[in-house]
Amino acid sequence: MTLHPSVAAVRVPVRAALSELSPGDTVGVACSGGADSLALASAAVFEGHKLGLRVVGVTVDHGLQPGSAAQADRVVSQLAAMGVDETLTARVDVGTASGLGPEAAAREARYAVLEQVAAHLSARAVLLGHTLDDQAETVLLGLTRGSGGRSLQGMRPAFDVFVRPLLGVRRVDTVTACQVEGLETWDDPHNHDPGFTRVRVRDHVLPVLEAELGPGIAEALARTADQLREDTALLDELAAAAYDRAARDGGLDVAALAAEAPALRHRVVHRAALAAGVPPSELTRDHVLAVDALLTDWRGQKWIDLPGHRRALRRSGLLVLEAR
């Protein structure tokens, strides 16, 4: 029997991701019940068991909608019917104490609990169901925010214990794969709420771009992310070396940093600010440029205030970042 193209489109990258593991290893699959994560879970069971892996389905209930607990139970039943070796459900409290919006707060809480689950299971990997369409939306959002190359590189294929094998797979294939395999998918109402910027990008902006500029926009944005990820990795490596060259007891050598190319110097400043305790979510390019002016446009500025009650200043030929 010939395998349906959409099913193959999902299984092939999942097989490639799982082939890095060894027989007997445990792999977790995050599943919400949507088409992307259900298609991923089905492929992980099919390919993982052929490789001798233990596959655990993990459902996170964010508690943000009425009936979320019932939906989590439904997903657990679906995962069990697929043949996962174990299912786990975790309910998280999505707070906003960090000042994040609801989407970002939910994401932060989800990753935190998935990390705990991975540690509990001694899982070698946790698979996430983000697709090429998600990647295109992420790159476009980064472009509109003016966040620079690091934002435009989109989502990483792998980081820490997490792996995203479907970043090259279109959403239409995950939907079709579920239909072919008879999997009943859940359509999260939040995916159609125009109050979320990502939803407006998905439902309005990308379709307009496709209509006006021709097909292939999503693929082009994903290719851009891949290319920028390679460039960013190289620049980060060079910036790490520049940081080491400038590092001194008590700070960073101003003369050594001022001699570096701006792209490297800015990255060193960014890294130093984070190391000093500036919250990553609050550190902007304006902050980095203001600190950089202490190096290249010194006019007697006393200091630069930074988020997290930190400040940057020149002291005895050093760039110092300290608590205010």
PyMOL commands that set and color helices and strands:
alter all, ss='L'
color gray80, all
select helices_A, chain A and resi 5-18+35-50+68-82+102-121+132-145+149-152+171-180+189-192+197-213+217-246+254-258+262-275+280-282+285-296
alter helices_A, ss='H'
color red, helices_A
select strands_A, chain A and resi 26-30+54-61+86-91+125-127+158-159+162-163+247-248+251-253+304-306+310-315+318-323
alter strands_A, ss='S'
color yellow, strands_A
deselect
rebuild
show_as cartoon
